[in-house]
Amino acid sequence: MERRPVIVIGSGPAGTASALFLHRQDPALAREVIVLEKARHPRPKVCAGGLIPHTLDCLRELGVALAVPNAVVHRARVDVPGRTILHEDRDMCRVVRRDEFDLSLVAACQARDIEVREREKVVHLERDAQGVRVETERGTYHARVLIGADGSGSVVRRQLVPGGRDCVGKAVMCDVPVAGIDWSGFHRERYDFRFTAVPRGLRGYAWAFPCVVGGEPHVNVGVYDVEAYGTGAMLHALLQEELGRLRAPAVPVKSFPIRWYGRGVRIAAPHVLLAGDAAGCDALMGEGISYAFEYGRRAATAAAHALAHGSFDLRAYERDVARSWMGKKLRRLELGTRLFYGRTWRLWFGFAARSPRAQEIGLRWYNGIDGWDRRSGWAALHAWWRGDVGKQAAEQLPL
């Protein structure tokens, strides 16, 4: 049995970010870490692949270049019940293919002598007094600290982190070549969000993201609902409506769960931490990549502290996440699902649609621009009242 101080399960953004942030804190410790991945990179990953500005800031902080093909977004179209909102600003998002992006993060780990072992599917986990025994299809390991970064359907969560609230949404999506369809978003560097089905019972939205597949312009079209159970037929029907609106041909459709973070969610147990989608992402929009990096930062700090002090309860990690700006932001986004997707949708969509100042604050807060996501709700209300949004768009884009 191979013994390691830290083992990471999953080599997506949360798993690799955990290892990379650990390397920033303690390179010697990071070189003793192994990351176990059940597949082999580049592996298929169903995800829209949007990187908001905060994600790009995290990449720069880690010294990882965004060197994979991506579609840049400078414009947004948001359709809410009864109104269309148009917005433009520089670099609101970059859209990547997750197979390419995740492979680049694995390469960044390997460049720092962090070992990533592929085709190591976990079959059993068992906690003991000294840590966690990890059995894969190829071997047996023991970790003093185990970081579960294995996605919404996390094996680590199911086997080692009991109790807590079950918060799972669902999305369906597909990729369509833009040639011959009725959508200008790729060439206009725009993404679209449509909340127009909320009055019909959807607790979520439809999207259209520009993306590059095999070097060719595509649109990633999808529909998300904050509630996974019993929504499948509605999501597929709405996706077909969206494809019909774009005059797009029939293409293969993929569905996937999205675990989101909210009050009562458990993300730690003795010797075990959850990170990324295994812990929970944004409930309102289902965005998870930026939070994967922030979870990774905190998981690395908690693992290093536990090893240095010999204290492996790790509930402090759960409390630290809840009290951090990230935990507060995630809980506010959960509140947003009740405001915008519940009975009060008319009030809140109406307010957001009629207040350009609220739109600017909301976008900066969501994207993590100028530290807005670290500000309190009172600070946002004060800025809205006084019109002091802060740094404005650098320049207007040509039409």
Secondary structure, DSSP 4 states (H G I P E B T S, - for coil): -EEEEEEEE--SHHHHHHHHHHHHH-HHHHTT-EEE-SS-SS-------EE-HHHHHHHHHHT----S-EEEEEEEEEEETTEEEEEEEEEEEEEE-HHHHHHHHHHHHHHTT-EEE-S--EEEEEEETTEEEEEESS-EEEEEEEEE---TT-HHHHHHS--S---EEEEEEEEEESTTSS--TTTTTEEEEE-TTGGGT-SEEEEEEEEEETTEEEEEEEEEES--TT-HHHHHHHHHHHHHHTTPPP---EEEEEEB--TT---EETTEEE-GGGT-B-TTT---HHHHHHHHHHHHHHHHHHHHHT----HHHHHHHHHSHHHHHHHHHHHHHHHHHSTTHHHHHHHHHH-HHHHHHHHHHHHTGGGGGGS-HHHHHHHHHHT---S--SSPPP-
